[in-house]
Amino acid sequence: MPYLYTVGMSRTAKKVTVNLPTDVLEKAQKITGRGITPTIIEGLRELERRAQRSALRQLRGKVRFQLDLDQTRR
């Protein structure tokens, strides 16, 4: 059953137990400047963004559109 993560989240969260390399977690926390849970959430969201960027790159050359730069700059 999901748990409610009460620090700034309005939706339910799933509580999990994971084994992480200590050095990797510590480096990630130093980069984010945050605790364990926010660091893990940020990492998971970055993976999602990476997948979205990859999907967009696969569309390169497949989508055609016409853009009038003079018109859009007005």
PDB file of N, CA, C, O and CB in Angstrom:
ATOM      1  N   MET A   1       0.849  -1.183   0.000  1.00  0.00           N
ATOM      2  CA  MET A   1       0.000   0.000   0.000  1.00  0.00           C
ATOM      3  C   MET A   1       0.890   1.241   0.000  1.00  0.00           C
ATOM      4  O   MET A   1       1.866   1.295   0.749  1.00  0.00           O
ATOM      5  CB  MET A   1      -0.963   0.001   1.227  1.00  0.00           C
ATOM      6  N   PRO A   2       0.574   2.229  -0.820  1.00  0.00           N
ATOM      7  CA  PRO A   2       1.410   3.440  -0.885  1.00  0.00           C
ATOM      8  C   PRO A   2       1.302   4.275   0.385  1.00  0.00           C
ATOM      9  O   PRO A   2       0.283   4.257   1.075  1.00  0.00           O
ATOM     10  CB  PRO A   2       1.016   4.290  -2.091  1.00  0.00           C
ATOM     11  N   TYR A   3       2.358   4.996   0.674  1.00  0.00           N
ATOM     12  CA  TYR A   3       2.417   5.879   1.829  1.00  0.00           C
ATOM     13  C   TYR A   3       2.358   7.312   1.349  1.00  0.00           C
ATOM     14  O   TYR A   3       2.710   7.607   0.208  1.00  0.00           O
ATOM     15  CB  TYR A   3       3.693   5.630   2.664  1.00  0.00           C
ATOM     16  N   LEU A   4       1.920   8.186   2.204  1.00  0.00           N
ATOM     17  CA  LEU A   4       1.884   9.597   1.847  1.00  0.00           C
ATOM     18  C   LEU A   4       3.194  10.236   2.269  1.00  0.00           C
ATOM     19  O   LEU A   4       3.519  10.258   3.457  1.00  0.00           O
ATOM     20  CB  LEU A   4       0.675  10.317   2.505  1.00  0.00           C
ATOM     21  N   TYR A   5       3.940  10.748   1.323  1.00  0.00           N
ATOM     22  CA  TYR A   5       5.188  11.461   1.602  1.00  0.00           C
ATOM     23  C   TYR A   5       4.805  12.883   1.953  1.00  0.00           C
ATOM     24  O   TYR A   5       4.336  13.628   1.092  1.00  0.00           O
ATOM     25  CB  TYR A   5       6.188  11.415   0.378  1.00  0.00           C
ATOM     26  N   THR A   6       4.993  13.264   3.179  1.00  0.00           N
ATOM     27  CA  THR A   6       4.402  14.498   3.684  1.00  0.00           C
ATOM     28  C   THR A   6       5.240  15.751   3.502  1.00  0.00           C
ATOM     29  O   THR A   6       4.774  16.842   3.830  1.00  0.00           O
ATOM     30  CB  THR A   6       4.111  14.338   5.103  1.00  0.00           C
ATOM     31  N   VAL A   7       6.446  15.637   2.999  1.00  0.00           N
ATOM     32  CA  VAL A   7       7.300  16.820   2.856  1.00  0.00           C
ATOM     33  C   VAL A   7       7.119  17.400   1.453  1.00  0.00           C
ATOM     34  O   VAL A   7       7.911  17.124   0.552  1.00  0.00           O
ATOM     35  CB  VAL A   7       8.801  16.465   3.119  1.00  0.00           C
ATOM     36  N   GLY A   8       6.080  18.196   1.279  1.00  0.00           N
ATOM     37  CA  GLY A   8       5.882  18.907   0.028  1.00  0.00           C
ATOM     38  C   GLY A   8       5.284  18.109  -1.110  1.00  0.00           C
ATOM     39  O   GLY A   8       5.229  18.599  -2.237  1.00  0.00           O
ATOM     40  N   MET A   9       4.838  16.906  -0.851  1.00  0.00           N
ATOM     41  CA  MET A   9       4.223  16.118  -1.913  1.00  0.00           C
ATOM     42  C   MET A   9       2.745  15.961  -1.614  1.00  0.00           C
ATOM     43  O   MET A   9       2.360  15.629  -0.493  1.00  0.00           O
ATOM     44  CB  MET A   9       4.907  14.733  -2.056  1.00  0.00           C
ATOM     45  N   SER A  10       1.921  16.203  -2.620  1.00  0.00           N
ATOM     46  CA  SER A  10       0.480  16.094  -2.423  1.00  0.00           C
ATOM     47  C   SER A  10      -0.077  14.754  -2.897  1.00  0.00           C
ATOM     48  O   SER A  10      -1.257  14.470  -2.695  1.00  0.00           O
ATOM     49  CB  SER A  10      -0.220  17.219  -3.145  1.00  0.00           C
ATOM     50  N   ARG A  11       0.754  13.937  -3.520  1.00  0.00           N
ATOM     51  CA  ARG A  11       0.264  12.646  -3.996  1.00  0.00           C
ATOM     52  C   ARG A  11       0.894  11.523  -3.189  1.00  0.00           C
ATOM     53  O   ARG A  11       1.859  11.736  -2.456  1.00  0.00           O
ATOM     54  CB  ARG A  11       0.564  12.465  -5.498  1.00  0.00           C
ATOM     55  N   THR A  12       0.352  10.352  -3.328  1.00  0.00           N
ATOM     56  CA  THR A  12       0.869   9.227  -2.566  1.00  0.00           C
ATOM     57  C   THR A  12       2.215   8.796  -3.117  1.00  0.00           C
ATOM     58  O   THR A  12       2.549   9.050  -4.275  1.00  0.00           O
ATOM     59  CB  THR A  12      -0.117   8.057  -2.588  1.00  0.00           C
ATOM     60  N   ALA A  13       2.962   8.151  -2.272  1.00  0.00           N
ATOM     61  CA  ALA A  13       4.291   7.675  -2.648  1.00  0.00           C
ATOM     62  C   ALA A  13       4.409   6.208  -2.264  1.00  0.00           C
ATOM     63  O   ALA A  13       3.681   5.720  -1.400  1.00  0.00           O
ATOM     64  CB  ALA A  13       5.409   8.521  -1.965  1.00  0.00           C
ATOM     65  N   LYS A  14       5.310   5.527  -2.900  1.00  0.00           N
ATOM     66  CA  LYS A  14       5.542   4.122  -2.607  1.00  0.00           C
ATOM     67  C   LYS A  14       6.811   4.011  -1.781  1.00  0.00           C
ATOM     68  O   LYS A  14       7.866   4.499  -2.185  1.00  0.00           O
ATOM     69  CB  LYS A  14       5.646   3.278  -3.911  1.00  0.00           C
ATOM     70  N   LYS A  15       6.712   3.382  -0.648  1.00  0.00           N
ATOM     71  CA  LYS A  15       7.868   3.205   0.212  1.00  0.00           C
ATOM     72  C   LYS A  15       8.649   1.984  -0.270  1.00  0.00           C
ATOM     73  O   LYS A  15       8.090   0.899  -0.435  1.00  0.00           O
ATOM     74  CB  LYS A  15       7.440   3.048   1.703  1.00  0.00           C
ATOM     75  N   VAL A  16       9.957   2.179  -0.495  1.00  0.00           N
ATOM     76  CA  VAL A  16      10.795   1.091  -0.985  1.00  0.00           C
ATOM     77  C   VAL A  16      12.072   1.013  -0.152  1.00  0.00           C
ATOM     78  O   VAL A  16      12.484   1.983   0.483  1.00  0.00           O
ATOM     79  CB  VAL A  16      11.133   1.287  -2.486  1.00  0.00           C
ATOM     80  N   THR A  17      12.669  -0.146  -0.173  1.00  0.00           N
ATOM     81  CA  THR A  17      13.972  -0.348   0.458  1.00  0.00           C
ATOM     82  C   THR A  17      14.945  -0.715  -0.652  1.00  0.00           C
ATOM     83  O   THR A  17      14.698  -1.643  -1.422  1.00  0.00           O
ATOM     84  CB  THR A  17      13.920  -1.465   1.580  1.00  0.00           C
ATOM     85  N   VAL A  18      16.053   0.018  -0.732  1.00  0.00           N
ATOM     86  CA  VAL A  18      17.049  -0.251  -1.775  1.00  0.00           C
ATOM     87  C   VAL A  18      18.436  -0.288  -1.156  1.00  0.00           C
ATOM     88  O   VAL A  18      18.697   0.338  -0.129  1.00  0.00           O
ATOM     89  CB  VAL A  18      16.983   0.817  -2.898  1.00  0.00           C
ATOM     90  N   ASN A  19      19.307  -1.026  -1.798  1.00  0.00           N
ATOM     91  CA  ASN A  19      20.710  -1.048  -1.411  1.00  0.00           C
ATOM     92  C   ASN A  19      21.478  -0.216  -2.428  1.00  0.00           C
ATOM     93  O   ASN A  19      21.515  -0.548  -3.612  1.00  0.00           O
ATOM     94  CB  ASN A  19      21.266  -2.515  -1.334  1.00  0.00           C
ATOM     95  N   LEU A  20      22.088   0.865  -1.961  1.00  0.00           N
ATOM     96  CA  LEU A  20      22.814   1.778  -2.838  1.00  0.00           C
ATOM     97  C   LEU A  20      24.273   1.848  -2.414  1.00  0.00           C
ATOM     98  O   LEU A  20      24.579   1.769  -1.224  1.00  0.00           O
ATOM     99  CB  LEU A  20      22.175   3.186  -2.819  1.00  0.00           C
ATOM    100  N   PRO A  21      25.169   1.995  -3.374  1.00  0.00           N
ATOM    101  CA  PRO A  21      26.566   2.224  -3.012  1.00  0.00           C
ATOM    102  C   PRO A  21      26.676   3.542  -2.236  1.00  0.00           C
ATOM    103  O   PRO A  21      26.206   4.582  -2.697  1.00  0.00           O
ATOM    104  CB  PRO A  21      27.476   2.250  -4.284  1.00  0.00           C
ATOM    105  N   THR A  22      27.285   3.486  -1.085  1.00  0.00           N
ATOM    106  CA  THR A  22      27.384   4.653  -0.214  1.00  0.00           C
ATOM    107  C   THR A  22      28.045   5.829  -0.905  1.00  0.00           C
ATOM    108  O   THR A  22      27.577   6.962  -0.787  1.00  0.00           O
ATOM    109  CB  THR A  22      28.150   4.305   1.037  1.00  0.00           C
ATOM    110  N   ASP A  23      29.133   5.574  -1.630  1.00  0.00           N
ATOM    111  CA  ASP A  23      29.844   6.679  -2.275  1.00  0.00           C
ATOM    112  C   ASP A  23      28.996   7.360  -3.348  1.00  0.00           C
ATOM    113  O   ASP A  23      29.051   8.579  -3.507  1.00  0.00           O
ATOM    114  CB  ASP A  23      31.143   6.175  -2.890  1.00  0.00           C
ATOM    115  N   VAL A  24      28.216   6.577  -4.078  1.00  0.00           N
ATOM    116  CA  VAL A  24      27.354   7.149  -5.120  1.00  0.00           C
ATOM    117  C   VAL A  24      26.276   8.021  -4.492  1.00  0.00           C
ATOM    118  O   VAL A  24      26.014   9.128  -4.962  1.00  0.00           O
ATOM    119  CB  VAL A  24      26.708   6.032  -5.974  1.00  0.00           C
ATOM    120  N   LEU A  25      25.652   7.523  -3.431  1.00  0.00           N
ATOM    121  CA  LEU A  25      24.612   8.287  -2.747  1.00  0.00           C
ATOM    122  C   LEU A  25      25.182   9.568  -2.146  1.00  0.00           C
ATOM    123  O   LEU A  25      24.567  10.629  -2.257  1.00  0.00           O
ATOM    124  CB  LEU A  25      23.955   7.436  -1.653  1.00  0.00           C
ATOM    125  N   GLU A  26      26.332   9.484  -1.522  1.00  0.00           N
ATOM    126  CA  GLU A  26      26.947  10.673  -0.913  1.00  0.00           C
ATOM    127  C   GLU A  26      27.298  11.721  -1.963  1.00  0.00           C
ATOM    128  O   GLU A  26      27.079  12.913  -1.749  1.00  0.00           O
ATOM    129  CB  GLU A  26      28.206  10.281  -0.130  1.00  0.00           C
ATOM    130  N   LYS A  27      27.842  11.283  -3.096  1.00  0.00           N
ATOM    131  CA  LYS A  27      28.166  12.232  -4.164  1.00  0.00           C
ATOM    132  C   LYS A  27      26.903  12.903  -4.693  1.00  0.00           C
ATOM    133  O   LYS A  27      26.881  14.111  -4.925  1.00  0.00           O
ATOM    134  CB  LYS A  27      28.908  11.521  -5.310  1.00  0.00           C
ATOM    135  N   ALA A  28      25.854  12.108  -4.879  1.00  0.00           N
ATOM    136  CA  ALA A  28      24.591  12.663  -5.380  1.00  0.00           C
ATOM    137  C   ALA A  28      24.017  13.664  -4.387  1.00  0.00           C
ATOM    138  O   ALA A  28      23.501  14.708  -4.787  1.00  0.00           O
ATOM    139  CB  ALA A  28      23.572  11.539  -5.649  1.00  0.00           C
ATOM    140  N   GLN A  29      24.102  13.357  -3.102  1.00  0.00           N
ATOM    141  CA  GLN A  29      23.587  14.280  -2.086  1.00  0.00           C
ATOM    142  C   GLN A  29      24.400  15.571  -2.061  1.00  0.00           C
ATOM    143  O   GLN A  29      23.838  16.646  -1.854  1.00  0.00           O
ATOM    144  CB  GLN A  29      23.604  13.618  -0.698  1.00  0.00           C
ATOM    145  N   LYS A  30      25.703  15.483  -2.267  1.00  0.00           N
ATOM    146  CA  LYS A  30      26.523  16.693  -2.320  1.00  0.00           C
ATOM    147  C   LYS A  30      26.139  17.544  -3.524  1.00  0.00           C
ATOM    148  O   LYS A  30      26.100  18.771  -3.434  1.00  0.00           O
ATOM    149  CB  LYS A  30      28.018  16.332  -2.377  1.00  0.00           C
ATOM    150  N   ILE A  31      25.858  16.900  -4.640  1.00  0.00           N
ATOM    151  CA  ILE A  31      25.469  17.624  -5.847  1.00  0.00           C
ATOM    152  C   ILE A  31      24.143  18.341  -5.641  1.00  0.00           C
ATOM    153  O   ILE A  31      24.005  19.515  -5.987  1.00  0.00           O
ATOM    154  CB  ILE A  31      25.375  16.668  -7.043  1.00  0.00           C
ATOM    155  N   THR A  32      23.158  17.629  -5.071  1.00  0.00           N
ATOM    156  CA  THR A  32      21.835  18.221  -4.891  1.00  0.00           C
ATOM    157  C   THR A  32      21.754  19.112  -3.664  1.00  0.00           C
ATOM    158  O   THR A  32      20.940  20.035  -3.616  1.00  0.00           O
ATOM    159  CB  THR A  32      20.796  17.138  -4.792  1.00  0.00           C
ATOM    160  N   GLY A  33      22.594  18.842  -2.672  1.00  0.00           N
ATOM    161  CA  GLY A  33      22.522  19.592  -1.418  1.00  0.00           C
ATOM    162  C   GLY A  33      21.296  19.248  -0.601  1.00  0.00           C
ATOM    163  O   GLY A  33      20.860  20.040   0.235  1.00  0.00           O
ATOM    164  N   ARG A  34      20.741  18.080  -0.835  1.00  0.00           N
ATOM    165  CA  ARG A  34      19.507  17.674  -0.170  1.00  0.00           C
ATOM    166  C   ARG A  34      19.680  16.308   0.470  1.00  0.00           C
ATOM    167  O   ARG A  34      20.743  15.694   0.376  1.00  0.00           O
ATOM    168  CB  ARG A  34      18.335  17.654  -1.162  1.00  0.00           C
ATOM    169  N   GLY A  35      18.632  15.843   1.117  1.00  0.00           N
ATOM    170  CA  GLY A  35      18.649  14.554   1.796  1.00  0.00           C
ATOM    171  C   GLY A  35      18.499  13.387   0.842  1.00  0.00           C
ATOM    172  O   GLY A  35      18.487  13.556  -0.377  1.00  0.00           O
ATOM    173  N   ILE A  36      18.384  12.203   1.415  1.00  0.00           N
ATOM    174  CA  ILE A  36      18.334  10.986   0.613  1.00  0.00           C
ATOM    175  C   ILE A  36      17.098  10.942  -0.284  1.00  0.00           C
ATOM    176  O   ILE A  36      17.222  10.769  -1.497  1.00  0.00           O
ATOM    177  CB  ILE A  36      18.358   9.767   1.517  1.00  0.00           C
ATOM    178  N   THR A  37      15.916  11.096   0.296  1.00  0.00           N
ATOM    179  CA  THR A  37      14.691  10.978  -0.491  1.00  0.00           C
ATOM    180  C   THR A  37      14.614  12.018  -1.601  1.00  0.00           C
ATOM    181  O   THR A  37      14.347  11.649  -2.745  1.00  0.00           O
ATOM    182  CB  THR A  37      13.483  11.106   0.411  1.00  0.00           C
ATOM    183  N   PRO A  38      14.837  13.307  -1.319  1.00  0.00           N
ATOM    184  CA  PRO A  38      14.791  14.278  -2.417  1.00  0.00           C
ATOM    185  C   PRO A  38      15.843  14.017  -3.496  1.00  0.00           C
ATOM    186  O   PRO A  38      15.605  14.275  -4.676  1.00  0.00           O
ATOM    187  CB  PRO A  38      14.974  15.674  -1.868  1.00  0.00           C
ATOM    188  N   THR A  39      16.999  13.509  -3.092  1.00  0.00           N
ATOM    189  CA  THR A  39      18.052  13.190  -4.060  1.00  0.00           C
ATOM    190  C   THR A  39      17.619  12.050  -4.974  1.00  0.00           C
ATOM    191  O   THR A  39      17.826  12.115  -6.185  1.00  0.00           O
ATOM    192  CB  THR A  39      19.358  12.820  -3.336  1.00  0.00           C
ATOM    193  N   ILE A  40      17.026  11.018  -4.410  1.00  0.00           N
ATOM    194  CA  ILE A  40      16.551   9.886  -5.204  1.00  0.00           C
ATOM    195  C   ILE A  40      15.436  10.343  -6.145  1.00  0.00           C
ATOM    196  O   ILE A  40      15.419   9.961  -7.315  1.00  0.00           O
ATOM    197  CB  ILE A  40      16.052   8.739  -4.284  1.00  0.00           C
ATOM    198  N   ILE A  41      14.504  11.157  -5.643  1.00  0.00           N
ATOM    199  CA  ILE A  41      13.406  11.660  -6.478  1.00  0.00           C
ATOM    200  C   ILE A  41      13.954  12.478  -7.630  1.00  0.00           C
ATOM    201  O   ILE A  41      13.502  12.331  -8.766  1.00  0.00           O
ATOM    202  CB  ILE A  41      12.426  12.506  -5.645  1.00  0.00           C
ATOM    203  N   GLU A  42      14.921  13.339  -7.351  1.00  0.00           N
ATOM    204  CA  GLU A  42      15.517  14.155  -8.412  1.00  0.00           C
ATOM    205  C   GLU A  42      16.196  13.290  -9.463  1.00  0.00           C
ATOM    206  O   GLU A  42      16.101  13.572 -10.658  1.00  0.00           O
ATOM    207  CB  GLU A  42      16.522  15.142  -7.822  1.00  0.00           C
ATOM    208  N   GLY A  43      16.876  12.246  -9.028  1.00  0.00           N
ATOM    209  CA  GLY A  43      17.528  11.334  -9.965  1.00  0.00           C
ATOM    210  C   GLY A  43      16.527  10.597 -10.847  1.00  0.00           C
ATOM    211  O   GLY A  43      16.754  10.430 -12.045  1.00  0.00           O
ATOM    212  N   LEU A  44      15.420  10.156 -10.252  1.00  0.00           N
ATOM    213  CA  LEU A  44      14.396   9.470 -11.029  1.00  0.00           C
ATOM    214  C   LEU A  44      13.732  10.409 -12.030  1.00  0.00           C
ATOM    215  O   LEU A  44      13.428  10.011 -13.154  1.00  0.00           O
ATOM    216  CB  LEU A  44      13.349   8.868 -10.104  1.00  0.00           C
ATOM    217  N   ARG A  45      13.512  11.636 -11.628  1.00  0.00           N
ATOM    218  CA  ARG A  45      12.925  12.613 -12.554  1.00  0.00           C
ATOM    219  C   ARG A  45      13.888  12.935 -13.701  1.00  0.00           C
ATOM    220  O   ARG A  45      13.461  13.153 -14.835  1.00  0.00           O
ATOM    221  CB  ARG A  45      12.551  13.906 -11.802  1.00  0.00           C
ATOM    222  N   GLU A  46      15.175  12.963 -13.399  1.00  0.00           N
ATOM    223  CA  GLU A  46      16.164  13.206 -14.457  1.00  0.00           C
ATOM    224  C   GLU A  46      16.170  12.053 -15.462  1.00  0.00           C
ATOM    225  O   GLU A  46      16.319  12.283 -16.662  1.00  0.00           O
ATOM    226  CB  GLU A  46      17.575  13.391 -13.849  1.00  0.00           C
ATOM    227  N   LEU A  47      16.011  10.828 -14.991  1.00  0.00           N
ATOM    228  CA  LEU A  47      15.907   9.683 -15.902  1.00  0.00           C
ATOM    229  C   LEU A  47      14.698   9.825 -16.816  1.00  0.00           C
ATOM    230  O   LEU A  47      14.768   9.507 -18.004  1.00  0.00           O
ATOM    231  CB  LEU A  47      15.816   8.369 -15.110  1.00  0.00           C
ATOM    232  N   GLU A  48      13.588  10.303 -16.259  1.00  0.00           N
ATOM    233  CA  GLU A  48      12.385  10.514 -17.058  1.00  0.00           C
ATOM    234  C   GLU A  48      12.625  11.587 -18.114  1.00  0.00           C
ATOM    235  O   GLU A  48      12.232  11.416 -19.268  1.00  0.00           O
ATOM    236  CB  GLU A  48      11.202  10.906 -16.159  1.00  0.00           C
ATOM    237  N   ARG A  49      13.273  12.705 -17.728  1.00  0.00           N
ATOM    238  CA  ARG A  49      13.579  13.770 -18.684  1.00  0.00           C
ATOM    239  C   ARG A  49      14.508  13.264 -19.782  1.00  0.00           C
ATOM    240  O   ARG A  49      14.338  13.615 -20.950  1.00  0.00           O
ATOM    241  CB  ARG A  49      14.214  14.971 -17.966  1.00  0.00           C
ATOM    242  N   ARG A  50      15.481  12.445 -19.417  1.00  0.00           N
ATOM    243  CA  ARG A  50      16.415  11.895 -20.397  1.00  0.00           C
ATOM    244  C   ARG A  50      15.684  11.042 -21.425  1.00  0.00           C
ATOM    245  O   ARG A  50      15.971  11.121 -22.619  1.00  0.00           O
ATOM    246  CB  ARG A  50      17.498  11.068 -19.699  1.00  0.00           C
ATOM    247  N   ALA A  51      14.743  10.231 -20.963  1.00  0.00           N
ATOM    248  CA  ALA A  51      13.962   9.396 -21.878  1.00  0.00           C
ATOM    249  C   ALA A  51      13.119  10.262 -22.816  1.00  0.00           C
ATOM    250  O   ALA A  51      12.981   9.946 -23.997  1.00  0.00           O
ATOM    251  CB  ALA A  51      13.058   8.431 -21.087  1.00  0.00           C
ATOM    252  N   GLN A  52      12.562  11.342 -22.295  1.00  0.00           N
ATOM    253  CA  GLN A  52      11.764  12.246 -23.130  1.00  0.00           C
ATOM    254  C   GLN A  52      12.635  12.924 -24.183  1.00  0.00           C
ATOM    255  O   GLN A  52      12.221  13.059 -25.335  1.00  0.00           O
ATOM    256  CB  GLN A  52      11.065  13.305 -22.261  1.00  0.00           C
ATOM    257  N   ARG A  53      13.832  13.350 -23.800  1.00  0.00           N
ATOM    258  CA  ARG A  53      14.748  13.968 -24.768  1.00  0.00           C
ATOM    259  C   ARG A  53      15.136  12.972 -25.850  1.00  0.00           C
ATOM    260  O   ARG A  53      15.214  13.324 -27.027  1.00  0.00           O
ATOM    261  CB  ARG A  53      16.011  14.498 -24.062  1.00  0.00           C
ATOM    262  N   SER A  54      15.374  11.750 -25.456  1.00  0.00           N
ATOM    263  CA  SER A  54      15.738  10.709 -26.414  1.00  0.00           C
ATOM    264  C   SER A  54      14.601  10.470 -27.404  1.00  0.00           C
ATOM    265  O   SER A  54      14.839  10.307 -28.601  1.00  0.00           O
ATOM    266  CB  SER A  54      16.092   9.404 -25.682  1.00  0.00           C
ATOM    267  N   ALA A  55      13.372  10.449 -26.905  1.00  0.00           N
ATOM    268  CA  ALA A  55      12.215  10.263 -27.783  1.00  0.00           C
ATOM    269  C   ALA A  55      12.095  11.425 -28.764  1.00  0.00           C
ATOM    270  O   ALA A  55      11.763  11.218 -29.931  1.00  0.00           O
ATOM    271  CB  ALA A  55      10.922  10.128 -26.955  1.00  0.00           C
ATOM    272  N   LEU A  56      12.361  12.636 -28.304  1.00  0.00           N
ATOM    273  CA  LEU A  56      12.315  13.799 -29.197  1.00  0.00           C
ATOM    274  C   LEU A  56      13.402  13.727 -30.255  1.00  0.00           C
ATOM    275  O   LEU A  56      13.159  14.066 -31.413  1.00  0.00           O
ATOM    276  CB  LEU A  56      12.455  15.093 -28.397  1.00  0.00           C
ATOM    277  N   ARG A  57      14.613  13.285 -29.872  1.00  0.00           N
ATOM    278  CA  ARG A  57      15.706  13.161 -30.838  1.00  0.00           C
ATOM    279  C   ARG A  57      15.372  12.149 -31.930  1.00  0.00           C
ATOM    280  O   ARG A  57      15.795  12.307 -33.075  1.00  0.00           O
ATOM    281  CB  ARG A  57      16.998  12.755 -30.129  1.00  0.00           C
ATOM    282  N   GLN A  58      14.620  11.118 -31.583  1.00  0.00           N
ATOM    283  CA  GLN A  58      14.250  10.110 -32.575  1.00  0.00           C
ATOM    284  C   GLN A  58      13.288  10.676 -33.622  1.00  0.00           C
ATOM    285  O   GLN A  58      13.154  10.113 -34.709  1.00  0.00           O
ATOM    286  CB  GLN A  58      13.619   8.901 -31.887  1.00  0.00           C
ATOM    287  N   LEU A  59      12.621  11.781 -33.299  1.00  0.00           N
ATOM    288  CA  LEU A  59      11.716  12.414 -34.256  1.00  0.00           C
ATOM    289  C   LEU A  59      12.444  13.326 -35.230  1.00  0.00           C
ATOM    290  O   LEU A  59      11.842  13.819 -36.183  1.00  0.00           O
ATOM    291  CB  LEU A  59      10.659  13.200 -33.524  1.00  0.00           C
ATOM    292  N   ARG A  60      13.724  13.554 -35.003  1.00  0.00           N
ATOM    293  CA  ARG A  60      14.485  14.465 -35.855  1.00  0.00           C
ATOM    294  C   ARG A  60      14.404  14.029 -37.310  1.00  0.00           C
ATOM    295  O   ARG A  60      14.684  12.881 -37.652  1.00  0.00           O
ATOM    296  CB  ARG A  60      15.950  14.532 -35.403  1.00  0.00           C
ATOM    297  N   GLY A  61      14.014  14.973 -38.154  1.00  0.00           N
ATOM    298  CA  GLY A  61      13.891  14.709 -39.572  1.00  0.00           C
ATOM    299  C   GLY A  61      12.575  14.063 -39.968  1.00  0.00           C
ATOM    300  O   GLY A  61      12.325  13.880 -41.160  1.00  0.00           O
ATOM    301  N   LYS A  62      11.735  13.715 -39.021  1.00  0.00           N
ATOM    302  CA  LYS A  62      10.464  13.056 -39.319  1.00  0.00           C
ATOM    303  C   LYS A  62       9.282  14.006 -39.222  1.00  0.00           C
ATOM    304  O   LYS A  62       8.199  13.702 -39.723  1.00  0.00           O
ATOM    305  CB  LYS A  62      10.254  11.891 -38.383  1.00  0.00           C
ATOM    306  N   VAL A  63       9.477  15.140 -38.592  1.00  0.00           N
ATOM    307  CA  VAL A  63       8.393  16.107 -38.424  1.00  0.00           C
ATOM    308  C   VAL A  63       8.691  17.309 -39.309  1.00  0.00           C
ATOM    309  O   VAL A  63       9.771  17.896 -39.241  1.00  0.00           O
ATOM    310  CB  VAL A  63       8.233  16.537 -36.923  1.00  0.00           C
ATOM    311  N   ARG A  64       7.733  17.659 -40.127  1.00  0.00           N
ATOM    312  CA  ARG A  64       7.896  18.819 -41.019  1.00  0.00           C
ATOM    313  C   ARG A  64       6.971  19.936 -40.550  1.00  0.00           C
ATOM    314  O   ARG A  64       5.802  19.706 -40.239  1.00  0.00           O
ATOM    315  CB  ARG A  64       7.593  18.437 -42.510  1.00  0.00           C
ATOM    316  N   PHE A  65       7.508  21.131 -40.507  1.00  0.00           N
ATOM    317  CA  PHE A  65       6.685  22.286 -40.213  1.00  0.00           C
ATOM    318  C   PHE A  65       7.306  23.498 -40.876  1.00  0.00           C
ATOM    319  O   PHE A  65       8.509  23.536 -41.138  1.00  0.00           O
ATOM    320  CB  PHE A  65       6.536  22.499 -38.688  1.00  0.00           C
ATOM    321  N   GLN A  66       6.472  24.481 -41.142  1.00  0.00           N
ATOM    322  CA  GLN A  66       6.947  25.712 -41.748  1.00  0.00           C
ATOM    323  C   GLN A  66       6.852  26.804 -40.703  1.00  0.00           C
ATOM    324  O   GLN A  66       5.848  26.929 -40.002  1.00  0.00           O
ATOM    325  CB  GLN A  66       6.134  26.077 -43.027  1.00  0.00           C
ATOM    326  N   LEU A  67       7.900  27.584 -40.610  1.00  0.00           N
ATOM    327  CA  LEU A  67       7.963  28.635 -39.623  1.00  0.00           C
ATOM    328  C   LEU A  67       8.437  29.909 -40.287  1.00  0.00           C
ATOM    329  O   LEU A  67       9.502  29.940 -40.906  1.00  0.00           O
ATOM    330  CB  LEU A  67       8.881  28.246 -38.459  1.00  0.00           C
ATOM    331  N   ASP A  68       7.654  30.951 -40.160  1.00  0.00           N
ATOM    332  CA  ASP A  68       8.014  32.255 -40.686  1.00  0.00           C
ATOM    333  C   ASP A  68       8.639  33.051 -39.543  1.00  0.00           C
ATOM    334  O   ASP A  68       7.922  33.590 -38.700  1.00  0.00           O
ATOM    335  CB  ASP A  68       6.769  32.998 -41.296  1.00  0.00           C
ATOM    336  N   LEU A  69       9.962  33.128 -39.509  1.00  0.00           N
ATOM    337  CA  LEU A  69      10.652  33.795 -38.411  1.00  0.00           C
ATOM    338  C   LEU A  69      10.257  35.267 -38.281  1.00  0.00           C
ATOM    339  O   LEU A  69      10.107  35.768 -37.166  1.00  0.00           O
ATOM    340  CB  LEU A  69      12.149  33.683 -38.602  1.00  0.00           C
ATOM    341  N   ASP A  70      10.089  35.960 -39.403  1.00  0.00           N
ATOM    342  CA  ASP A  70       9.675  37.361 -39.334  1.00  0.00           C
ATOM    343  C   ASP A  70       8.319  37.492 -38.650  1.00  0.00           C
ATOM    344  O   ASP A  70       8.112  38.398 -37.842  1.00  0.00           O
ATOM    345  CB  ASP A  70       9.619  37.977 -40.740  1.00  0.00           C
ATOM    346  N   GLN A  71       7.401  36.591 -38.972  1.00  0.00           N
ATOM    347  CA  GLN A  71       6.060  36.639 -38.383  1.00  0.00           C
ATOM    348  C   GLN A  71       6.108  36.342 -36.888  1.00  0.00           C
ATOM    349  O   GLN A  71       5.412  36.997 -36.111  1.00  0.00           O
ATOM    350  CB  GLN A  71       5.129  35.642 -39.087  1.00  0.00           C
ATOM    351  N   THR A  72       6.913  35.373 -36.471  1.00  0.00           N
ATOM    352  CA  THR A  72       6.953  34.996 -35.062  1.00  0.00           C
ATOM    353  C   THR A  72       7.679  36.022 -34.205  1.00  0.00           C
ATOM    354  O   THR A  72       7.452  36.090 -32.997  1.00  0.00           O
ATOM    355  CB  THR A  72       7.613  33.651 -34.908  1.00  0.00           C
ATOM    356  N   ARG A  73       8.531  36.803 -34.802  1.00  0.00           N
ATOM    357  CA  ARG A  73       9.289  37.816 -34.049  1.00  0.00           C
ATOM    358  C   ARG A  73       8.478  39.091 -33.796  1.00  0.00           C
ATOM    359  O   ARG A  73       8.907  39.942 -33.016  1.00  0.00           O
ATOM    360  CB  ARG A  73      10.569  38.170 -34.801  1.00  0.00           C
ATOM    361  N   ARG A  74       7.351  39.234 -34.417  1.00  0.00           N
ATOM    362  CA  ARG A  74       6.534  40.434 -34.234  1.00  0.00           C
ATOM    363  C   ARG A  74       5.802  40.410 -32.943  1.00  0.00           C
ATOM    364  O   ARG A  74       5.067  41.347 -32.633  1.00  0.00           O
ATOM    365  CB  ARG A  74       5.560  40.593 -35.351  1.00  0.00           C
TER     366      ARG A  74
END
